[in-house]
Amino acid sequence: MKPPSRKSMIILIVCIITGFIIGYSYNLTKDNRQLSSPYVEKDESYREELIKQQERNKELSEELNELNQRIRDYEKSFASNQDEYDVLLQEAEKLRLMLGDIPAVGQGIRITLNDSEYNPNNSNPNEYIVHESHIFKVINELKISGAEAITINGQRLKANSYINCTGPVITIDGKQYPAPFVIEAVGNPEVLISSLQIVGGVFDQLINDQIVVTIERSAQVSIPSVNENQS
């Protein structure tokens, strides 16, 4: 048998080396793939978890926005109810003042009505004394002008108070008072006085009826409640 030539030996050696390299590369790639596979799977797991957390955060953010909106709605509702409550409270306060259930304190005015001096030449004494009609004119004008509470000689007037004239005395809710009649009212002094002194108004009418009238401003008028009057 003829021995292989040198060229054949070289080709054989190259083939062996090439096969060895291919085999080694395959095994190395296989090992690397096996090593990297768990990390890839773990990375995918983290990514999925991150996506889930982002979706959950979005849901929580939407829930938070919804709760904040509900809180704002409640606050608006409370504010509206508070405004309504304040209005009702003010109305109740006015009614209690009108009924005389609570005392009234504040700036106001004091009006004094007195009989004119006796005139012997005048045979009719009714022409120079204060009558209930004079008092009614003052009281009605004060109420129209916003007086919160009114007294006559310290007697608190109620919504249903009655006033009668019996000669020189005035009867208020069953109690008699002689002249002079001091009417006090809690309210804006400027408004109350202006309404009384308007041209042709109550003040002029009283003067024409020979009634002696004085009007004073007061920084503080204290008017007792009906219960205090009765005690």
Secondary structure, DSSP 8 states (H G I E B T S, - for coil): -----HHHHHHHHHHHHHHHHHHHHHHHHHHHHHHHHHHHHHHHHHHHHHHHHHHHHHHHHHHHHHHHHHHHHHHHHHHHHHHHHHHHHHHHHHHHHHHT-S-EEEEEEEEEEE-----TT-S-GGGSS--HHHHHHHHHHHHHTT-SEEEETTEE--TT--EEEETTEEEETTEEEESSEEEEEES-HHHHHHHHSSTTSHHHHHHHTT-EEEEEEEEEEEE--HHHHH-
